[in-house]
Amino acid sequence: MARVTTAPAEDRLTAQIAFAVEIDKLKRVIRRNLLMDGSRRENDAEHSWYVAMLAMIFGEHAPPGTDLQRVTAMLLVHDLVEIDAGDTFIYDPVAVSAQAEAERAAADRIFALLPAGQAEPMRELWEEFEARETPEARFARALDRFAPILANHNTEGGTWPLFKVTATQVEEKVRLIAEGSPSLGAYAQELVRLSVTRGHLSE
């Protein structure tokens, strides 16, 4: 009879602990947009928590039948790759062009820290978010784009004036919001209009 040991369980826990320690680094990745009180810039961990909360708050604005639990899980996972790749400013075309390759390499490394059986489904959540082919992914991406528009609107334009972002550029992101949630897309479009009217966003 083979001798029973606890090594497999210990190895699994060791891998889980390594992943838990690694993802703490998301707290040090600083995003462009400000907190809504204007006191400082937001970090990626705060952003991930916030958009996951938005999935709970705005769930009724998702397409009928959307699995909101999966949306929430997707949003908690979606920016983990930025531990390696950093936050990409969506209005910088040069940075955006290099984003996919950098984030895929980060996904290869970071999700592989998890034990088998956990790495695969978590990686699949990230892949689904990126592909935007399911109602859940489109709604998750809509919330991810809605959050910074809401933040900038509530901080007198936030980073829009600083980086000379135009209403046309923001409206491109609004179209993506509308794909995942027509009602949130319409609201975001109204925020863009109000921001232009108030001089917080250039036409």
C-alpha positions, 0 to 999 in steps of 0.5 A: 500500500502506498504511503499517504502524505499531505504533500499534494494539499500542501503544494496546492496551498503553497501555489494559492498563497503565492497567487494571493501574494502576487495579486496584492501588487495590483494595489500599486498600479496607478490609473489615470483617473481621479477618485471622485473627491479629486484627492488622488488617482485611483489604483487598479485594485480599487477600480476592480472592486468598484466595477464589481460593485457596479455589476451588483448595482446596475445588474437590471441594466444588463441584457435579460438572462445575463449571469451577473455572478460571472460578470462580477468574477470577470471584473475582479479578474480582468485587470490582474494582467496589469501587474506586469503590463501596467495600466494602458491609457485608452486614449494613447494609440501607441500604448494601445497598440502594444497592449494585447501582447503585453497583457497576454504575456502577463496572463501566461505568467500570473494565472500559471501561479495558481494550481491546476483546476483553478488556473484554467477557469480564472484564465478563461474569465480573463479571455472571455472579458477580452473577447467580448463575445458573450452578454456577460463579457459585453456587460462587464466591459461596458461597466469597465468603460462606464466607471472612468466616464462617471469619475471624470464627469464628477471631477470637472473633467478629471484627466480629460482636459489634462490629456486634451481628450475630445468628446469624439474620443470619449463617444467611441468608448460610449459605443462600447458601453451601449453594446453591453447595456443600451441604457448605460450607454445612453446615460454615458452619452448624456454625461459626455454632452453635459461635460462639453456644455460645462467646458470640461470636455472639448468637442 
